[in-house]
Amino acid sequence: MLSVDTFQTKSSRVYTALKRDITSGAYKPGLHLVRRDLVKRFGVSLSIVNEALGRLGNDGLVETKEMYGTRVISLSETKLRDEFVLREAIERHAVRLLAEFGSDETLGALLEEAKTIDRWMNDPTHNEEQGTTMHLEFHLKLARATGYVALEEMLQRTSMRALLTTRWIANQKLPHPTDFHQQLVLEIMKRDPGRADQKMREHLHFVE
C-alpha cells in the first residue's frame, strides 16, 4: 500500500507532466485523455491518474463527462473573451493592491522575477515550454503577493486556459520591449494604484 507522501508525490508528477503537455500545446483542445493509456505512460495506478485529472479539472484545463470520458478543455471564442475579461479584472486589481500595500521586500523580489522572464524573452534560443511555465508563474506570484488566495486561484484557472489559445503563442513571438515585465513591476513600485492599474492594462493589451 502506498504511503500518503508517495501517493501525493506520484500524483503531483503526473499532474505536472499533463499540465505541461496541455499548456505547451502538445495536447490540443478536445483531445481525449484515456486513463488506461496514462496509467501505462506513467507507470502508476488508476487512482493516481484520477487524482491528477481531478486537479486538472479544478484548474479548468480538462472536463470529464459521463459516457464521454475526459478531454482537454475546448473553449468557444465567446468563452475565451469572457475568460480574458476575468483575467484582466483580477490582474489589474492585484497590481492596485500591490502598489498600495505590497512591502518593499515583496516588490523587490517580483522585480528580480521580472528580470528573469525578460531575459528568457530576449534569448532567441529560449525554450518555449519552460518559458510558458515561468511566465504563468510570474503572473500568479503577482496575485499571490497580495495575500488574497482567491485572486491567485481564479487567476490560475483563467491564465492556464488562456495558454490554450493561439493568441498566447502569437504574443510570445512579438517584439516586446526588452524590459517588458520590469516596466510593469517598476510602475507598481511607484505606489500609485491608478498608474499600476493602467500599466497592467497596457501590458495585457500589448498586441492590440
JOQUIRA-V584358 format. One record per residue. N is the residue number from 1. RES is the residue in three letters. SS is DSSP state (hx for helix, st for strand, lp for the rest). PSI is psi in whole degrees, -180 to 180 (999 if undefined). OMEGA is omega in radians with two decimals (none if undefined). Layout:
# JOQUIRA-V584358
n=N res=RES ss=SS psi=PSI omega=OMEGA
n=N res=RES ss=SS psi=PSI omega=OMEGA
This chain:
# JOQUIRA-V584358
n=1 res=MET ss=lp psi=134 omega=-3.12
n=2 res=LEU ss=lp psi=142 omega=3.02
n=3 res=SER ss=lp psi=164 omega=3.13
n=4 res=VAL ss=hx psi=-42 omega=-3.12
n=5 res=ASP ss=hx psi=-43 omega=3.14
n=6 res=THR ss=hx psi=-42 omega=3.13
n=7 res=PHE ss=hx psi=-48 omega=-3.11
n=8 res=GLN ss=hx psi=-38 omega=3.14
n=9 res=THR ss=hx psi=-46 omega=-3.14
n=10 res=LYS ss=hx psi=-40 omega=3.11
n=11 res=SER ss=hx psi=-42 omega=3.13
n=12 res=SER ss=hx psi=-37 omega=3.13
n=13 res=ARG ss=hx psi=-45 omega=3.13
n=14 res=VAL ss=hx psi=-45 omega=3.12
n=15 res=TYR ss=hx psi=-48 omega=-3.11
n=16 res=THR ss=hx psi=-42 omega=-3.12
n=17 res=ALA ss=hx psi=-42 omega=-3.14
n=18 res=LEU ss=hx psi=-39 omega=3.10
n=19 res=LYS ss=hx psi=-41 omega=3.11
n=20 res=ARG ss=hx psi=-42 omega=3.14
n=21 res=ASP ss=hx psi=-38 omega=-3.11
n=22 res=ILE ss=hx psi=-50 omega=-3.06
n=23 res=THR ss=hx psi=-23 omega=3.11
n=24 res=SER ss=hx psi=-14 omega=-3.13
n=25 res=GLY ss=lp psi=-2 omega=3.11
n=26 res=ALA ss=lp psi=-36 omega=3.03
n=27 res=TYR ss=lp psi=113 omega=-3.06
n=28 res=LYS ss=lp psi=154 omega=3.06
n=29 res=PRO ss=lp psi=135 omega=-3.13
n=30 res=GLY ss=lp psi=-12 omega=-3.12
n=31 res=LEU ss=lp psi=133 omega=3.12
n=32 res=HIS ss=st psi=124 omega=3.12
n=33 res=LEU ss=st psi=107 omega=-3.09
n=34 res=VAL ss=lp psi=120 omega=-3.05
n=35 res=ARG ss=hx psi=-43 omega=-3.11
n=36 res=ARG ss=hx psi=-32 omega=3.08
n=37 res=ASP ss=hx psi=-37 omega=3.12
n=38 res=LEU ss=hx psi=-37 omega=3.06
n=39 res=VAL ss=hx psi=-44 omega=-3.14
n=40 res=LYS ss=hx psi=-43 omega=-3.10
n=41 res=ARG ss=hx psi=-45 omega=-3.04
n=42 res=PHE ss=hx psi=-11 omega=3.14
n=43 res=GLY ss=lp psi=40 omega=-3.12
n=44 res=VAL ss=lp psi=175 omega=-3.14
n=45 res=SER ss=lp psi=164 omega=3.11
n=46 res=LEU ss=hx psi=-36 omega=-3.13
n=47 res=SER ss=hx psi=-35 omega=3.11
n=48 res=ILE ss=hx psi=-42 omega=3.09
n=49 res=VAL ss=hx psi=-43 omega=3.12
n=50 res=ASN ss=hx psi=-40 omega=3.11
n=51 res=GLU ss=hx psi=-46 omega=-3.14
n=52 res=ALA ss=hx psi=-43 omega=3.13
n=53 res=LEU ss=hx psi=-34 omega=3.08
n=54 res=GLY ss=hx psi=-41 omega=3.11
n=55 res=ARG ss=hx psi=-39 omega=3.10
n=56 res=LEU ss=hx psi=-34 omega=3.08
n=57 res=GLY ss=hx psi=-40 omega=3.09
n=58 res=ASN ss=hx psi=-30 omega=3.10
n=59 res=ASP ss=hx psi=-12 omega=-3.10
n=60 res=GLY ss=lp psi=20 omega=-3.10
n=61 res=LEU ss=lp psi=-23 omega=3.09
n=62 res=VAL ss=st psi=161 omega=3.06
n=63 res=GLU ss=st psi=142 omega=-3.12
n=64 res=THR ss=st psi=128 omega=3.11
n=65 res=LYS ss=st psi=140 omega=3.13
n=66 res=GLU ss=lp psi=135 omega=-3.14
n=67 res=MET ss=lp psi=-15 omega=-3.13
n=68 res=TYR ss=lp psi=-17 omega=3.13
n=69 res=GLY ss=st psi=-155 omega=-3.06
n=70 res=THR ss=st psi=133 omega=3.13
n=71 res=ARG ss=st psi=153 omega=3.01
n=72 res=VAL ss=st psi=136 omega=-3.05
n=73 res=ILE ss=lp psi=138 omega=3.09
n=74 res=SER ss=lp psi=114 omega=-3.04
n=75 res=LEU ss=lp psi=142 omega=3.09
n=76 res=SER ss=lp psi=165 omega=3.11
n=77 res=GLU ss=hx psi=-39 omega=3.12
n=78 res=THR ss=hx psi=-45 omega=-3.13
n=79 res=LYS ss=hx psi=-39 omega=3.12
n=80 res=LEU ss=hx psi=-39 omega=3.08
n=81 res=ARG ss=hx psi=-41 omega=3.11
n=82 res=ASP ss=hx psi=-42 omega=3.14
n=83 res=GLU ss=hx psi=-41 omega=-3.11
n=84 res=PHE ss=hx psi=-39 omega=3.10
n=85 res=VAL ss=hx psi=-43 omega=3.12
n=86 res=LEU ss=hx psi=-44 omega=3.13
n=87 res=ARG ss=hx psi=-44 omega=-3.13
n=88 res=GLU ss=hx psi=-43 omega=-3.13
n=89 res=ALA ss=hx psi=-43 omega=-3.13
n=90 res=ILE ss=hx psi=-48 omega=-3.06
n=91 res=GLU ss=hx psi=-38 omega=3.13
n=92 res=ARG ss=hx psi=-37 omega=3.11
n=93 res=HIS ss=hx psi=-37 omega=-3.14
n=94 res=ALA ss=hx psi=-45 omega=-3.10
n=95 res=VAL ss=hx psi=-29 omega=3.05
n=96 res=ARG ss=hx psi=-44 omega=3.11
n=97 res=LEU ss=hx psi=-42 omega=-3.14
n=98 res=LEU ss=hx psi=-40 omega=3.14
n=99 res=ALA ss=hx psi=-33 omega=-3.09
n=100 res=GLU ss=hx psi=-38 omega=-2.98
n=101 res=PHE ss=hx psi=-13 omega=-3.08
n=102 res=GLY ss=lp psi=138 omega=3.13
n=103 res=SER ss=lp psi=159 omega=3.10
n=104 res=ASP ss=hx psi=-38 omega=3.14
n=105 res=GLU ss=hx psi=-44 omega=3.14
n=106 res=THR ss=hx psi=-47 omega=-3.12
n=107 res=LEU ss=hx psi=-34 omega=3.08
n=108 res=GLY ss=hx psi=-41 omega=3.11
n=109 res=ALA ss=hx psi=-39 omega=3.12
n=110 res=LEU ss=hx psi=-34 omega=3.10
n=111 res=LEU ss=hx psi=-40 omega=3.09
n=112 res=GLU ss=hx psi=-38 omega=3.08
n=113 res=GLU ss=hx psi=-40 omega=3.14
n=114 res=ALA ss=hx psi=-39 omega=3.12
n=115 res=LYS ss=hx psi=-39 omega=3.13
n=116 res=THR ss=hx psi=-45 omega=3.12
n=117 res=ILE ss=hx psi=-43 omega=-3.12
n=118 res=ASP ss=hx psi=-37 omega=3.08
n=119 res=ARG ss=hx psi=-40 omega=3.12
n=120 res=TRP ss=hx psi=-45 omega=-3.10
n=121 res=MET ss=hx psi=-31 omega=-3.10
n=122 res=ASN ss=hx psi=-3 omega=3.13
n=123 res=ASP ss=lp psi=113 omega=-3.10
n=124 res=PRO ss=lp psi=-16 omega=-3.14
n=125 res=THR ss=lp psi=16 omega=-3.02
n=126 res=HIS ss=lp psi=154 omega=3.12
n=127 res=ASN ss=lp psi=114 omega=-3.07
n=128 res=GLU ss=hx psi=-43 omega=-3.09
n=129 res=GLU ss=hx psi=-47 omega=3.14
n=130 res=GLN ss=hx psi=-42 omega=-3.11
n=131 res=GLY ss=hx psi=-37 omega=3.10
n=132 res=THR ss=hx psi=-46 omega=3.13
n=133 res=THR ss=hx psi=-43 omega=3.14
n=134 res=MET ss=hx psi=-43 omega=-3.11
n=135 res=HIS ss=hx psi=-44 omega=3.10
n=136 res=LEU ss=hx psi=-45 omega=-3.11
n=137 res=GLU ss=hx psi=-36 omega=3.11
n=138 res=PHE ss=hx psi=-48 omega=-3.13
n=139 res=HIS ss=hx psi=-34 omega=3.06
n=140 res=LEU ss=hx psi=-36 omega=3.12
n=141 res=LYS ss=hx psi=-34 omega=3.07
n=142 res=LEU ss=hx psi=-46 omega=3.13
n=143 res=ALA ss=hx psi=-42 omega=-3.12
n=144 res=ARG ss=hx psi=-36 omega=-3.09
n=145 res=ALA ss=lp psi=-18 omega=3.11
n=146 res=THR ss=lp psi=-22 omega=-3.10
n=147 res=GLY ss=lp psi=-1 omega=3.13
n=148 res=TYR ss=lp psi=106 omega=-3.05
n=149 res=VAL ss=hx psi=-39 omega=-3.10
n=150 res=ALA ss=hx psi=-35 omega=3.13
n=151 res=LEU ss=hx psi=-45 omega=3.13
n=152 res=GLU ss=hx psi=-43 omega=-3.10
n=153 res=GLU ss=hx psi=-44 omega=3.13
n=154 res=MET ss=hx psi=-38 omega=3.12
n=155 res=LEU ss=hx psi=-36 omega=3.12
n=156 res=GLN ss=hx psi=-43 omega=3.13
n=157 res=ARG ss=hx psi=-49 omega=-3.07
n=158 res=THR ss=hx psi=-37 omega=-3.12
n=159 res=SER ss=hx psi=-43 omega=-3.12
n=160 res=MET ss=hx psi=-34 omega=3.05
n=161 res=ARG ss=hx psi=-37 omega=3.13
n=162 res=ALA ss=hx psi=-30 omega=-3.14
n=163 res=LEU ss=lp psi=-14 omega=3.14
n=164 res=LEU ss=lp psi=-6 omega=-3.08
n=165 res=THR ss=lp psi=155 omega=3.08
n=166 res=THR ss=hx psi=-19 omega=3.12
n=167 res=ARG ss=hx psi=-45 omega=-3.13
n=168 res=TRP ss=hx psi=-43 omega=-3.14
n=169 res=ILE ss=hx psi=-43 omega=3.13
n=170 res=ALA ss=hx psi=-40 omega=-3.13
n=171 res=ASN ss=hx psi=-35 omega=-3.11
n=172 res=GLN ss=hx psi=-27 omega=-3.02
n=173 res=LYS ss=lp psi=-1 omega=3.13
n=174 res=LEU ss=lp psi=155 omega=3.10
n=175 res=PRO ss=lp psi=78 omega=3.10
n=176 res=HIS ss=lp psi=156 omega=3.01
n=177 res=PRO ss=lp psi=147 omega=-3.08
n=178 res=THR ss=lp psi=-23 omega=3.13
n=179 res=ASP ss=lp psi=38 omega=-3.01
n=180 res=PHE ss=hx psi=-51 omega=-3.10
n=181 res=HIS ss=hx psi=-29 omega=3.08
n=182 res=GLN ss=hx psi=-39 omega=3.09
n=183 res=GLN ss=hx psi=-42 omega=-3.12
n=184 res=LEU ss=hx psi=-50 omega=-3.10
n=185 res=VAL ss=hx psi=-39 omega=3.13
n=186 res=LEU ss=hx psi=-33 omega=3.09
n=187 res=GLU ss=hx psi=-40 omega=3.10
n=188 res=ILE ss=hx psi=-38 omega=-3.08
n=189 res=MET ss=lp psi=-11 omega=3.09
n=190 res=LYS ss=lp psi=-8 omega=3.01
n=191 res=ARG ss=lp psi=29 omega=3.08
n=192 res=ASP ss=lp psi=101 omega=-3.08
n=193 res=PRO ss=hx psi=-38 omega=-3.13
n=194 res=GLY ss=hx psi=-43 omega=3.13
n=195 res=ARG ss=hx psi=-38 omega=3.10
n=196 res=ALA ss=hx psi=-42 omega=3.10
n=197 res=ASP ss=hx psi=-49 omega=-3.12
n=198 res=GLN ss=hx psi=-38 omega=-3.14
n=199 res=LYS ss=hx psi=-39 omega=3.11
n=200 res=MET ss=hx psi=-39 omega=3.10
n=201 res=ARG ss=hx psi=-45 omega=3.11
n=202 res=GLU ss=hx psi=-38 omega=-3.14
n=203 res=HIS ss=hx psi=-47 omega=-3.08
n=204 res=LEU ss=hx psi=-26 omega=-3.10
n=205 res=HIS ss=lp psi=26 omega=-3.04
n=206 res=PHE ss=lp psi=-35 omega=-3.06
n=207 res=VAL ss=lp psi=-8 omega=-3.00
n=208 res=GLU ss=lp psi=999 omega=none
